[in-house]
Amino acid sequence: MDRRDAEPRSIDALEAGETRCESAGIRAAVRAAAVGPIWYPLTVFYNASSPACAREVDALKRLEHRGRLVFVDCSAPDFDEGMLAGIAIRRADLLARIHARDAHGSWHTGIGALEAAYRAPY
């Protein structure tokens, strides 16, 4: 294939025509992959009142995890905010964006949390 007439490629995702969301998702995935190992079980904090979040968690629940994933619905009236004592994450944060905490206490958010959940050994 002759590429001598090809334009230089942009390293800026927005200049390359991606949306801001796609660009942010790609950057988050790269950061998540760079943080190191994820220790299971992984506790996934999600907002069941969000249709998109509920669909994603339903898909995860259908997979066999052998106890490697624990799901906590932060929108439930009986959600225990005491489990957030001593950390800088609030219930409002959990409702706005999916979070996951691994067995060593490391937190993952957004696409990083989903990646960690889908990487759970089955």
Backbone as ProteinMPNN parsed JSONL, in Angstrom:
{"seq_chain_A": "MDRRDAEPRSIDALEAGETRCESAGIRAAVRAAAVGPIWYPLTVFYNASSPACAREVDALKRLEHRGRLVFVDCSAPDFDEGMLAGIAIRRADLLARIHARDAHGSWHTGIGALEAAYRAPY", "coords_chain_A": {"N_chain_A": [[0.843, -1.162, 0.0], [0.628, 2.15, -0.878], [1.542, 4.941, 0.89], [2.513, 7.473, 0.632], [1.226, 9.876, 0.107], [-0.283, 10.365, 2.304], [-1.884, 12.145, 4.935], [-0.461, 13.65, 7.88], [-1.063, 12.023, 10.977], [-3.265, 12.974, 13.576], [-2.547, 13.418, 16.986], [-4.217, 14.325, 18.841], [-7.277, 13.452, 20.047], [-9.685, 14.827, 19.716], [-9.189, 16.46, 17.517], [-8.918, 14.482, 15.688], [-11.454, 13.731, 15.155], [-12.918, 12.304, 17.018], [-15.372, 12.107, 19.591], [-15.642, 14.116, 22.574], [-16.305, 12.473, 24.73], [-15.562, 9.881, 23.828], [-12.818, 10.299, 23.614], [-12.151, 10.853, 26.294], [-12.868, 8.412, 27.426], [-11.026, 6.677, 26.234], [-8.616, 7.704, 27.26], [-9.073, 7.194, 29.979], [-9.183, 4.408, 29.99], [-6.571, 3.775, 29.286], [-5.217, 4.82, 31.512], [-6.325, 3.16, 33.502], [-5.354, 0.666, 32.761], [-2.73, 1.028, 33.345], [-2.438, 1.083, 36.081], [-1.859, -1.243, 37.463], [-2.147, -4.508, 39.059], [-5.415, -5.87, 39.799], [-7.159, -6.631, 42.656], [-9.195, -9.22, 43.667], [-11.968, -10.144, 45.789], [-13.996, -7.769, 43.987], [-15.735, -4.894, 44.74], [-18.506, -3.491, 43.375], [-19.91, -0.424, 43.001], [-22.911, 0.926, 42.143], [-25.493, 2.749, 40.326], [-28.642, 1.913, 40.367], [-30.884, 3.245, 39.516], [-30.217, 4.503, 37.226], [-30.689, 3.933, 33.879], [-28.698, 3.16, 31.978], [-26.537, 2.388, 33.58], [-27.735, 0.36, 35.093], [-28.302, -1.536, 33.07], [-25.685, -2.27, 32.295], [-24.656, -3.385, 34.66], [-26.479, -5.471, 35.003], [-25.709, -7.066, 32.836], [-23.143, -7.788, 33.699], [-23.83, -9.24, 35.992], [-24.983, -11.494, 34.895], [-22.878, -13.029, 34.116], [-20.67, -15.653, 35.18], [-19.102, -15.364, 38.208], [-18.009, -16.513, 40.427], [-18.07, -15.447, 43.022], [-16.345, -13.309, 42.827], [-17.132, -10.775, 42.244], [-18.939, -8.237, 43.859], [-21.962, -6.619, 44.206], [-23.215, -3.389, 44.829], [-25.956, -1.442, 45.251], [-26.174, 1.871, 45.09], [-28.283, 3.593, 44.979], [-30.307, 2.59, 46.435], [-32.664, 2.836, 49.127], [-31.802, 1.799, 51.557], [-29.049, 1.959, 51.499], [-25.888, 1.818, 52.978], [-24.207, 4.397, 54.133], [-22.14, 4.444, 55.863], [-20.14, 2.758, 55.049], [-18.512, 4.333, 53.592], [-17.052, 5.829, 55.287], [-14.262, 7.698, 56.297], [-13.08, 7.948, 53.812], [-12.598, 9.817, 50.769], [-14.791, 9.757, 49.116], [-18.121, 10.332, 48.241], [-21.636, 9.557, 48.61], [-23.049, 10.84, 46.57], [-21.085, 10.979, 44.603], [-20.841, 8.277, 43.947], [-23.349, 7.809, 42.886], [-23.282, 9.36, 40.624], [-21.331, 8.295, 38.985], [-20.052, 5.124, 38.059], [-18.323, 3.113, 40.41], [-15.632, 1.12, 41.721], [-14.207, -0.932, 44.23], [-11.296, -2.609, 45.066], [-10.003, -5.663, 46.63], [-7.785, -4.831, 48.033], [-8.335, -2.26, 48.674], [-8.061, -0.334, 46.694], [-9.42, 2.118, 44.527], [-11.471, 2.324, 41.623], [-12.812, 4.063, 38.862], [-15.552, 4.893, 36.63], [-14.873, 3.955, 33.307], [-12.649, 2.511, 34.027], [-13.497, 1.121, 36.296], [-15.44, -0.539, 35.168], [-13.841, -1.995, 33.392], [-12.207, -3.366, 35.216], [-14.16, -4.957, 36.431], [-15.089, -6.54, 34.277], [-12.777, -7.897, 33.759], [-12.621, -9.712, 35.749], [-11.731, -12.893, 36.88], [-13.286, -15.742, 35.52]], "CA_chain_A": [[0.0, 0.0, 0.0], [1.408, 3.38, -0.988], [1.033, 5.934, 1.835], [3.322, 8.688, 0.52], [0.386, 11.069, 0.067], [-1.118, 10.388, 3.507], [-1.766, 13.281, 5.843], [0.005, 13.259, 9.217], [-2.147, 11.686, 11.903], [-3.36, 13.828, 14.752], [-2.532, 12.704, 18.254], [-5.316, 14.843, 19.637], [-8.48, 12.717, 19.651], [-10.73, 15.74, 19.267], [-8.838, 16.85, 16.158], [-9.07, 13.303, 14.841], [-12.871, 13.521, 14.895], [-13.599, 11.594, 18.079], [-16.094, 12.984, 20.511], [-14.959, 14.319, 23.854], [-16.576, 11.295, 25.55], [-14.695, 8.802, 23.356], [-11.458, 10.659, 23.973], [-12.016, 10.672, 27.738], [-12.926, 6.976, 27.677], [-9.749, 6.092, 25.824], [-7.608, 8.104, 28.249], [-9.357, 6.49, 31.231], [-8.801, 3.007, 29.809], [-5.107, 3.717, 29.329], [-4.838, 5.004, 32.917], [-6.727, 1.98, 34.264], [-4.448, -0.427, 32.426], [-1.405, 1.336, 33.861], [-2.397, 1.125, 37.536], [-1.357, -2.482, 38.028], [-3.103, -5.604, 39.246], [-6.663, -5.646, 40.518], [-7.321, -7.716, 43.614], [-10.588, -9.616, 43.827], [-13.205, -9.684, 45.176], [-14.163, -6.376, 43.614], [-17.057, -4.386, 45.098], [-18.952, -2.551, 42.347], [-20.926, 0.506, 43.49], [-23.605, 1.391, 40.941], [-26.759, 3.46, 40.488], [-29.669, 1.123, 39.685], [-31.904, 4.123, 38.945], [-29.723, 4.932, 35.913], [-30.907, 2.83, 32.942], [-27.439, 2.699, 31.371], [-25.769, 1.7, 34.615], [-28.457, -0.867, 35.43], [-28.081, -2.503, 31.978], [-24.302, -2.753, 32.35], [-24.516, -4.254, 35.827], [-27.232, -6.693, 34.698], [-24.851, -7.88, 31.967], [-22.086, -8.346, 34.55], [-24.426, -10.224, 36.901], [-25.281, -12.721, 34.147], [-21.645, -13.802, 33.979], [-20.302, -16.425, 36.376], [-17.955, -14.7, 38.822], [-17.525, -17.299, 41.563], [-17.899, -14.589, 44.185], [-15.29, -12.313, 42.614], [-17.756, -9.457, 42.143], [-20.005, -7.938, 44.808], [-22.654, -5.446, 43.675], [-23.876, -2.548, 45.825], [-26.803, -0.416, 44.638], [-26.068, 3.103, 45.89], [-29.542, 4.337, 44.929], [-31.259, 1.932, 47.336], [-32.9, 3.611, 50.353], [-31.074, 1.23, 52.698], [-27.6, 2.013, 51.27], [-25.156, 2.163, 54.201], [-23.157, 5.378, 53.863], [-21.049, 4.187, 56.797], [-19.036, 2.075, 54.359], [-17.685, 5.369, 52.973], [-16.382, 6.581, 56.354], [-12.806, 7.779, 56.223], [-12.572, 8.104, 52.446], [-13.032, 11.077, 50.148], [-15.851, 9.49, 48.139], [-19.447, 10.53, 48.822], [-22.712, 8.842, 47.923], [-23.344, 11.57, 45.329], [-20.075, 10.558, 43.624], [-21.185, 6.918, 43.521], [-24.556, 7.886, 42.07], [-22.972, 10.045, 39.37], [-20.38, 7.534, 38.161], [-19.803, 3.799, 38.618], [-17.068, 2.976, 41.145], [-15.331, -0.223, 42.208], [-13.111, -0.996, 45.204], [-10.774, -3.976, 45.072], [-9.762, -6.256, 47.942], [-6.714, -4.095, 48.714], [-8.806, -0.912, 48.951], [-7.86, 0.584, 45.566], [-10.664, 2.526, 43.882], [-11.489, 2.48, 40.168], [-14.047, 4.762, 38.505], [-15.913, 4.961, 35.22], [-14.46, 2.849, 32.438], [-11.688, 1.707, 34.783], [-14.27, 0.219, 37.152], [-16.045, -1.559, 34.295], [-12.77, -2.869, 32.909], [-11.831, -4.242, 36.327], [-15.238, -5.931, 36.625], [-15.102, -7.494, 33.167], [-11.552, -8.69, 33.807], [-12.698, -10.671, 36.857], [-11.59, -14.27, 36.38], [-14.553, -16.478, 35.54]], "C_chain_A": [[0.898, 1.237, 0.0], [0.786, 4.442, -0.093], [1.802, 7.25, 1.733], [2.481, 9.957, 0.523], [-0.498, 11.216, 1.314], [-0.829, 11.625, 4.343], [-1.178, 12.798, 7.17], [-1.197, 12.992, 10.118], [-2.093, 12.589, 13.12], [-3.293, 12.973, 16.007], [-3.614, 13.213, 19.194], [-6.605, 14.195, 19.146], [-9.568, 13.644, 19.13], [-10.448, 16.224, 17.853], [-9.045, 15.694, 15.189], [-10.533, 12.965, 14.59], [-13.595, 12.722, 15.956], [-14.349, 12.594, 18.945], [-15.298, 13.118, 21.798], [-15.141, 13.083, 24.745], [-15.676, 10.131, 25.135], [-13.259, 9.058, 23.77], [-11.215, 10.435, 25.459], [-12.022, 9.193, 28.091], [-11.629, 6.281, 27.33], [-8.673, 6.436, 26.846], [-7.819, 7.357, 29.561], [-8.945, 5.029, 31.134], [-7.29, 2.845, 29.872], [-4.629, 3.875, 30.766], [-5.158, 3.753, 33.725], [-5.781, 0.821, 34.006], [-3.077, -0.217, 33.055], [-1.313, 1.239, 35.383], [-1.92, -0.164, 38.172], [-2.455, -3.497, 38.261], [-4.331, -5.17, 40.036], [-6.88, -6.867, 41.4], [-8.802, -7.977, 43.847], [-10.776, -10.247, 45.197], [-13.23, -8.17, 44.984], [-15.589, -5.97, 43.98], [-17.421, -3.286, 44.117], [-20.106, -1.733, 42.918], [-21.601, 1.133, 42.275], [-24.941, 2.033, 41.298], [-27.831, 2.715, 39.691], [-30.769, 1.99, 39.088], [-31.466, 4.717, 37.607], [-29.896, 3.771, 34.939], [-29.612, 2.287, 32.334], [-26.616, 1.897, 32.371], [-26.425, 0.359, 34.97], [-28.264, -1.935, 34.356], [-26.683, -3.107, 32.052], [-24.109, -3.726, 33.507], [-25.314, -5.541, 35.63], [-26.412, -7.623, 33.814], [-23.736, -8.53, 32.782], [-22.635, -9.439, 35.461], [-24.72, -11.545, 36.197], [-24.048, -13.6, 33.961], [-21.362, -14.547, 35.283], [-19.034, -15.822, 36.972], [-17.364, -15.459, 39.999], [-17.222, -16.426, 42.78], [-16.845, -13.51, 44.029], [-15.83, -10.891, 42.463], [-18.888, -9.36, 43.159], [-20.642, -6.639, 44.33], [-23.394, -4.711, 44.787], [-24.631, -1.449, 45.089], [-26.82, 0.811, 45.544], [-27.355, 3.915, 45.889], [-30.594, 3.738, 45.861], [-31.43, 2.749, 48.616], [-32.104, 3.093, 51.549], [-29.556, 1.201, 52.489], [-26.907, 2.525, 52.534], [-24.001, 3.106, 53.879], [-21.98, 5.227, 54.819], [-19.872, 3.483, 56.137], [-18.113, 3.067, 53.654], [-16.918, 6.189, 54.014], [-14.869, 6.538, 56.161], [-12.231, 7.879, 54.827], [-13.194, 9.347, 51.823], [-14.109, 10.882, 49.085], [-17.192, 9.605, 48.859], [-20.481, 9.733, 48.028], [-23.052, 9.515, 46.597], [-22.345, 11.2, 44.232], [-20.424, 9.183, 43.056], [-22.416, 6.907, 42.622], [-24.267, 8.489, 40.697], [-22.117, 9.205, 38.431], [-20.108, 6.198, 38.831], [-18.411, 3.76, 39.25], [-16.872, 1.508, 41.507], [-14.147, -0.137, 43.166], [-12.616, -2.434, 45.248], [-10.439, -4.418, 46.498], [-8.65, -5.561, 48.716], [-7.087, -2.642, 48.974], [-8.57, 0.095, 47.845], [-9.196, 0.85, 44.889], [-10.455, 2.69, 42.391], [-12.819, 3.147, 39.833], [-14.287, 4.701, 37.01], [-15.497, 3.725, 34.447], [-13.449, 1.944, 33.14], [-12.382, 0.707, 35.695], [-14.899, -0.897, 36.324], [-14.993, -2.52, 33.771], [-12.357, -3.855, 33.999], [-12.885, -5.324, 36.544], [-15.248, -6.975, 35.513], [-13.846, -8.351, 33.129], [-11.565, -9.712, 34.929], [-12.581, -12.078, 36.295], [-12.899, -15.041, 36.553], [-14.316, -17.95, 35.714]], "O_chain_A": [[1.825, 1.337, 0.804], [-0.372, 4.81, -0.287], [1.748, 8.063, 2.655], [2.976, 11.016, 0.907], [-1.361, 12.092, 1.366], [0.309, 12.084, 4.444], [-1.382, 11.642, 7.543], [-2.222, 13.667, 10.018], [-1.02, 12.923, 13.624], [-3.92, 11.915, 16.075], [-3.892, 12.598, 20.223], [-6.99, 14.357, 17.988], [-10.295, 13.288, 18.202], [-11.38, 16.383, 17.064], [-9.315, 15.907, 14.007], [-10.826, 12.005, 13.878], [-14.793, 12.476, 15.813], [-13.996, 13.772, 19.014], [-14.395, 12.328, 22.072], [-14.207, 12.694, 25.446], [-15.092, 9.465, 25.99], [-12.563, 8.15, 24.224], [-10.183, 9.886, 25.843], [-11.264, 8.761, 28.959], [-11.182, 5.391, 28.054], [-7.904, 5.567, 27.255], [-6.851, 6.931, 30.191], [-8.415, 4.469, 32.094], [-6.789, 1.881, 30.451], [-3.735, 3.15, 31.202], [-4.349, 3.327, 34.548], [-5.443, 0.076, 34.926], [-2.342, -1.18, 33.274], [-0.212, 1.306, 35.928], [-1.598, -0.158, 39.36], [-3.559, -3.368, 37.73], [-4.285, -4.231, 40.831], [-6.793, -8.003, 40.933], [-9.563, -7.069, 44.182], [-9.834, -10.836, 45.727], [-12.586, -7.411, 45.708], [-16.545, -6.631, 43.574], [-16.734, -2.269, 44.033], [-21.15, -2.279, 43.273], [-20.946, 1.794, 41.469], [-25.449, 1.883, 42.409], [-27.917, 2.871, 38.473], [-31.52, 1.519, 38.233], [-32.263, 5.366, 36.929], [-29.304, 2.713, 35.15], [-29.457, 1.074, 32.195], [-26.065, 0.849, 32.034], [-25.739, -0.652, 35.125], [-28.083, -3.109, 34.678], [-26.515, -4.316, 31.89], [-23.472, -4.768, 33.35], [-24.864, -6.606, 36.054], [-26.418, -8.837, 34.018], [-23.422, -9.702, 32.574], [-21.974, -10.455, 35.678], [-24.709, -12.6, 36.83], [-24.172, -14.791, 33.678], [-21.774, -14.111, 36.358], [-17.999, -15.776, 36.306], [-16.314, -15.074, 40.514], [-16.234, -16.645, 43.481], [-16.485, -12.858, 45.009], [-15.076, -9.922, 42.544], [-19.691, -10.282, 43.302], [-19.938, -5.661, 44.076], [-24.106, -5.321, 45.584], [-24.033, -0.629, 44.393], [-27.406, 0.79, 46.627], [-27.512, 4.827, 46.702], [-31.658, 4.326, 46.052], [-30.457, 3.295, 49.137], [-31.769, 3.86, 52.452], [-28.848, 0.502, 53.214], [-27.302, 3.549, 53.091], [-22.948, 2.673, 53.411], [-20.928, 5.828, 54.6], [-18.738, 3.592, 56.604], [-17.047, 2.684, 53.171], [-16.215, 7.136, 53.662], [-14.284, 5.487, 55.898], [-11.011, 7.895, 54.666], [-14.204, 9.857, 52.308], [-14.312, 11.758, 48.244], [-17.379, 9.051, 49.942], [-20.216, 9.293, 46.909], [-23.315, 8.833, 45.606], [-22.715, 11.116, 43.06], [-20.32, 8.949, 41.852], [-22.515, 6.092, 41.705], [-24.939, 8.16, 39.72], [-22.171, 9.385, 37.215], [-19.948, 6.143, 40.05], [-17.449, 4.299, 38.701], [-17.837, 0.747, 41.59], [-13.208, 0.627, 42.945], [-13.399, -3.364, 45.439], [-10.575, -3.647, 47.448], [-8.58, -5.691, 49.938], [-6.254, -1.867, 49.443], [-8.852, 1.279, 48.032], [-10.003, -0.06, 44.698], [-9.399, 3.138, 41.944], [-13.841, 2.836, 40.445], [-13.365, 4.488, 36.223], [-15.737, 2.595, 34.874], [-13.401, 0.743, 32.874], [-11.917, -0.422, 35.853], [-14.893, -2.059, 36.729], [-15.227, -3.727, 33.711], [-12.178, -5.043, 33.731], [-12.546, -6.477, 36.811], [-15.4, -8.166, 35.782], [-13.851, -9.424, 32.525], [-10.628, -10.499, 35.058], [-13.265, -12.418, 35.33], [-13.53, -14.989, 37.609], [-15.268, -18.729, 35.754]]}, "name": "protein", "num_of_chains": 1, "seq": "MDRRDAEPRSIDALEAGETRCESAGIRAAVRAAAVGPIWYPLTVFYNASSPACAREVDALKRLEHRGRLVFVDCSAPDFDEGMLAGIAIRRADLLARIHARDAHGSWHTGIGALEAAYRAPY"}
